[in-house]
Amino acid sequence: MDFNLILKNMFEELLNYFNEECFKNIKINNKNVSIGNDFLLENLTTKNIDSIDLIIDELNLLRQENQNILTKEDADHKFFASTEILLSSAYEGFRKIKESFINLNFLKHSESGRELIDLNEKFVVRKLTSSSQRILNKYENLPNRFVNNNKVKEFLDCLKKMMSCETVNDLVLLSNELLNKQDEIKKLDYFIDYNALIDEYGWVHDIVKLSNANAEFMGLIVDVEIFSNVIKQQLFKENRVRA
């Protein structure tokens, strides 16, 4: 099983998603927001998985720079809020890649010269549907003003469907639909009355709650991608051996 291929593909997909879609045209302190580099991608393997920390550290610095915006008298609260959502989602996405491959490493073993893994589809489905339930609870516990919108409700209804999935393929299809729906609302204009947030006490704490929910959602999407690819490779190899 080629874990390095799964790792590289997932890492590259996530890097491109954030750099080319989410961070496009975003500047902090007059600098374009962009993460990672080709050298890191080319040299990333399961044996040096800790190199992902370079991306995680980079995102932490960007989040700190973004938070420093709030110390200025002419602070752009809308920019801070929307950028924090994107940066925290990226942080959780790359953190989840590292965590998942470390966990997968403990499940690997060799047999007759072949690298195998103790993982079955039922376990993966149970793990991912459980995660979707936890994330749904986080969204539903947000203040009403964050979820009182039809597009947000459509997103949450789709997330509810994931909880009843019985196969990895169903999870993959729903995760793609979910990501498209979340893309429609990730700029926060559907979530937030910015003027109300600026005037209300404690609005930063509400933004943090929303950031956490969106970040965990990104972690779920990453897990679906990683574990579905592992299961697919496993089934392909098993069928080839039987043949």
C-alpha positions as CSV (number, residue, x, y, z in Angstrom):
1,M,0.0,0.0,0.0
2,D,1.5,3.3,-1.1
3,F,0.9,5.6,1.9
4,N,3.4,8.1,0.6
5,L,1.3,8.6,-2.6
6,I,-1.9,9.1,-0.5
7,L,0.0,11.6,1.7
8,K,1.4,13.6,-1.1
9,N,-1.9,13.7,-3.0
10,M,-3.8,14.9,0.0
11,F,-1.2,17.4,1.0
12,E,-1.0,18.9,-2.5
13,E,-4.8,19.0,-2.9
14,L,-5.2,20.9,0.4
15,L,-2.3,23.2,-0.4
16,N,-3.8,24.1,-3.8
17,Y,-7.3,24.5,-2.3
18,F,-6.2,27.1,0.2
19,N,-3.6,28.9,-1.9
20,E,-5.5,29.0,-5.2
21,E,-9.1,29.4,-3.9
22,C,-9.3,30.5,-0.2
23,F,-6.2,32.8,0.1
24,K,-6.4,34.3,-3.4
25,N,-6.3,38.1,-3.2
26,I,-5.9,38.1,0.6
27,K,-3.2,40.2,2.0
28,I,-2.0,40.7,5.6
29,N,0.3,43.6,6.2
30,N,0.4,44.2,2.5
31,K,1.8,40.7,1.9
32,N,0.0,38.0,-0.2
33,V,-1.1,35.1,1.9
34,S,0.4,31.9,0.6
35,I,1.6,28.8,2.4
36,G,4.1,25.9,1.7
37,N,6.5,25.4,-1.1
38,D,7.5,22.9,-3.8
39,F,10.5,21.6,-1.9
40,L,8.3,20.6,1.1
41,L,5.8,18.8,-1.2
42,E,8.5,17.0,-3.2
43,N,10.2,15.7,-0.1
44,L,7.2,14.9,2.2
45,T,6.9,11.2,3.2
46,T,5.4,9.3,6.1
47,K,8.9,9.0,7.5
48,N,9.3,12.8,7.8
49,I,5.7,13.6,8.6
50,D,6.8,16.1,11.1
51,S,7.8,18.4,8.3
52,I,4.1,19.4,8.1
53,D,4.8,21.4,11.2
54,L,6.5,24.0,9.0
55,I,3.1,24.7,7.4
56,I,1.3,24.6,10.8
57,D,3.8,27.1,12.3
58,E,3.5,29.3,9.2
59,L,-0.3,29.3,9.7
60,N,0.1,30.1,13.4
61,L,2.2,33.2,12.5
62,L,-0.4,34.3,9.9
63,R,-3.2,34.0,12.5
64,Q,-1.2,36.1,15.0
65,E,-0.6,38.8,12.4
66,N,-4.3,38.7,11.6
67,Q,-5.2,39.0,15.2
68,N,-2.9,42.0,15.6
69,I,-5.2,43.9,13.2
70,L,-7.6,44.2,16.1
71,T,-5.1,46.4,18.0
72,K,-5.4,49.1,15.4
73,E,-7.8,52.0,15.7
74,D,-9.0,51.5,12.2
75,A,-9.3,47.7,12.5
76,D,-11.2,46.0,9.7
77,H,-13.3,43.6,11.7
78,K,-14.9,42.0,8.7
79,F,-11.4,41.2,7.2
80,F,-10.2,39.8,10.5
81,A,-13.3,37.6,11.0
82,S,-13.3,36.1,7.4
83,T,-9.5,35.6,7.4
84,E,-9.5,33.9,10.8
85,I,-12.0,31.4,9.5
86,L,-9.9,30.5,6.6
87,L,-6.6,30.4,8.5
88,S,-8.0,28.2,11.3
89,S,-9.5,25.8,8.8
90,A,-6.2,25.5,7.0
91,Y,-4.4,24.9,10.3
92,E,-6.8,22.1,11.3
93,G,-6.6,20.6,7.8
94,F,-2.9,20.2,7.8
95,R,-2.8,19.2,11.5
96,K,-5.3,16.5,10.7
97,I,-3.2,15.1,7.8
98,K,-0.3,14.7,10.2
99,E,-2.4,13.2,13.0
100,S,-4.2,10.7,10.7
101,F,-1.0,9.4,9.1
102,I,0.6,9.0,12.5
103,N,-2.4,7.0,13.6
104,L,-2.4,4.9,10.4
105,N,1.3,4.1,11.0
106,F,0.3,2.2,14.2
107,L,-2.1,0.0,12.2
108,K,0.4,-1.0,9.6
109,H,2.1,-4.4,9.5
110,S,4.0,-6.6,7.0
111,E,3.0,-10.0,5.7
112,S,4.9,-12.0,3.1
113,G,6.8,-8.9,2.0
114,R,3.6,-6.9,1.6
115,E,2.7,-3.8,3.6
116,L,-0.9,-4.2,5.1
117,I,-3.1,-2.3,7.5
118,D,-5.5,-3.4,10.1
119,L,-8.4,-1.3,9.0
120,N,-11.9,-2.2,7.7
121,E,-14.7,-0.2,6.2
122,K,-17.1,-0.5,9.1
123,F,-14.6,1.0,11.5
124,V,-13.9,3.9,9.1
125,V,-17.6,4.6,8.6
126,R,-18.2,4.6,12.3
127,K,-15.3,6.9,12.9
128,L,-16.3,9.4,10.3
129,T,-20.0,9.4,11.1
130,S,-19.2,10.0,14.8
131,S,-17.0,12.9,13.8
132,S,-19.8,14.4,11.7
133,Q,-22.2,14.2,14.7
134,R,-19.7,16.1,16.9
135,I,-19.2,18.8,14.3
136,L,-23.0,19.2,13.7
137,N,-23.4,19.7,17.5
138,K,-20.8,22.5,17.3
139,Y,-22.7,24.3,14.5
140,E,-26.0,23.9,16.2
141,N,-24.7,25.3,19.4
142,L,-23.6,28.6,17.7
143,P,-25.7,31.7,18.3
144,N,-28.9,31.8,16.2
145,R,-27.6,34.7,14.1
146,F,-24.9,32.4,12.8
147,V,-27.2,29.8,11.5
148,N,-30.4,31.7,10.6
149,N,-29.9,31.4,6.8
150,N,-31.2,29.0,4.2
151,K,-27.7,28.3,2.7
152,V,-26.4,27.5,6.2
153,K,-29.4,25.3,6.9
154,E,-28.8,23.4,3.6
155,F,-25.2,22.8,4.7
156,L,-26.3,21.5,8.1
157,D,-29.0,19.3,6.6
158,C,-26.3,17.7,4.3
159,L,-24.0,17.2,7.3
160,K,-26.9,15.4,9.1
161,K,-27.1,13.0,6.1
162,M,-23.5,12.0,6.6
163,M,-24.3,10.6,10.1
164,S,-26.5,7.9,8.5
165,C,-24.0,6.8,5.8
166,E,-23.2,3.1,5.7
167,T,-20.4,3.0,3.1
168,V,-17.2,4.9,2.5
169,N,-18.4,5.7,-1.1
170,D,-21.5,7.4,0.4
171,L,-19.3,9.4,2.7
172,V,-17.1,10.5,-0.1
173,L,-20.0,11.7,-2.3
174,L,-21.5,13.6,0.6
175,S,-18.2,15.1,1.6
176,N,-17.8,16.6,-1.9
177,E,-21.3,18.0,-1.7
178,L,-20.6,19.4,1.7
179,L,-17.4,21.1,0.7
180,N,-19.2,22.8,-2.2
181,K,-22.0,24.0,0.1
182,Q,-19.4,25.3,2.6
183,D,-17.5,27.1,-0.1
184,E,-20.7,29.1,-0.7
185,I,-20.7,30.4,2.8
186,K,-17.1,30.4,3.8
187,K,-16.8,34.2,3.2
188,L,-19.1,34.6,6.2
189,D,-21.5,37.0,4.5
190,Y,-24.2,34.4,5.0
191,F,-23.3,33.9,8.6
192,I,-22.8,37.3,10.1
193,D,-24.2,40.7,10.5
194,Y,-20.8,42.4,10.8
195,N,-22.2,45.7,12.1
196,A,-23.9,43.8,15.0
197,L,-20.7,41.9,15.7
198,I,-18.6,45.1,16.0
199,D,-21.1,46.6,18.4
200,E,-21.7,43.6,20.6
201,Y,-19.6,42.7,23.5
202,G,-17.8,39.4,23.2
203,W,-18.2,39.1,19.4
204,V,-14.6,37.9,19.1
205,H,-15.5,34.8,21.2
206,D,-18.3,34.0,18.8
207,I,-16.0,34.2,15.9
208,V,-13.6,31.8,17.6
209,K,-16.5,29.4,18.1
210,L,-17.4,29.6,14.4
211,S,-13.8,29.2,13.5
212,N,-13.5,26.0,15.6
213,A,-16.6,24.5,14.0
214,N,-15.4,25.3,10.4
215,A,-11.9,24.0,11.3
216,E,-13.2,20.7,12.6
217,F,-15.3,20.4,9.4
218,M,-12.2,20.8,7.3
219,G,-10.5,18.1,9.5
220,L,-13.5,15.8,8.7
221,I,-13.1,16.4,5.0
222,V,-9.4,15.5,5.2
223,D,-10.1,12.4,7.2
224,V,-12.8,11.3,4.6
225,E,-10.2,11.7,1.8
226,I,-7.4,9.9,3.6
227,F,-9.3,7.0,4.9
228,S,-11.4,6.4,1.8
229,N,-8.2,6.2,-0.3
230,V,-6.6,3.8,2.2
231,I,-9.8,1.6,2.0
232,K,-9.8,1.7,-1.8
233,Q,-6.2,0.7,-2.1
234,Q,-6.8,-2.1,0.5
235,L,-9.8,-3.5,-1.4
236,F,-7.9,-3.2,-4.8
237,K,-5.0,-5.2,-3.4
238,E,-7.2,-7.8,-1.8
239,N,-9.1,-8.4,-5.0
240,R,-5.9,-8.6,-7.0
241,V,-4.5,-11.2,-4.6
242,R,-7.7,-13.3,-4.9
243,A,-7.5,-13.1,-8.7
